[in-house]
Amino acid sequence: MSTDMSYLDLLLHASLVVQLVILVLLFASILSWTVIFDRSRVLGQARRGAEAFERRFWSGGDLSNLYRDLAQDAKGSQGLAAIFRAGFKEYARLRKQEPDQSAVLQGTERSMRVVLSREMDRLETHLAFLATVGSTSPYIGLFGTVWGIIHAFQALGSVEQATLALVAPGISEALFATAIGLFAAIPAVVAYNRYANQVERLNNRYEEFIEEFSSLLQRQGRGERTDS
């Protein structure tokens, strides 16, 4: 066997178990990169959507007009816009039925937190997969390496004199499994840590908006009672 083997040669000449391990890791790597690009798009849209909504919300415009505009905009069904829509709709409904302002505010906040929970589920989708790939791929690759080394040493038992040229190809194909495991794990771990941090920051941003919007509605309710 030639000592200047390509990676394809290493895969083709590996044992069946090592080949299966490498194929599983390559498949996991392809899926993880698909998730990485998808989450990058989704979280980027969520961040830009939050910034755009906050600019409109704090511009001092009428909230009723903002609600009507978001109801006609597809972007109003996600992120801060969706939280605002749920809260404003529930506040307008309860204010007509419930004379107790504190009950109105509690119902409004509950409605916004329901939407917040759905938004977090949407943003965290597939992050657990990245964590799984990042944590298990090195061990799967190590299993392939150990199996390949065992297979290589078993082959040495049938020869009278072991040489480096005879051992090197088997060891190389075994270590190739560990390399593929790290190739799959490292991007997944980096992406998971980055995206988990972004999700946490968005969650804090949404939580702060709920508190600020609730305070705004509370002040508005007090002003209406004072005027009456």
Secondary structure by P-SEA (a helix, b strand, c coil): ccccccaaaaaaaccaaaaaaaaaaaaaaaaaaaaaaaaaaaaaaaaaaaaaaaaaaaccccaaaaaaaaaacccccccaaaaaaaaaaaaaaaaaccccaaaaaaaaaaaaaaaaaaaaaaaacaaaaaaaaaccaaaaaaaaaaaaaaaaaaaaccccccccccaaaaaaaaaaaaaaaaaacaaaaaaaaaaaaaaaaaaaaaaaaaaaaaaaaaaaaaaaaaac
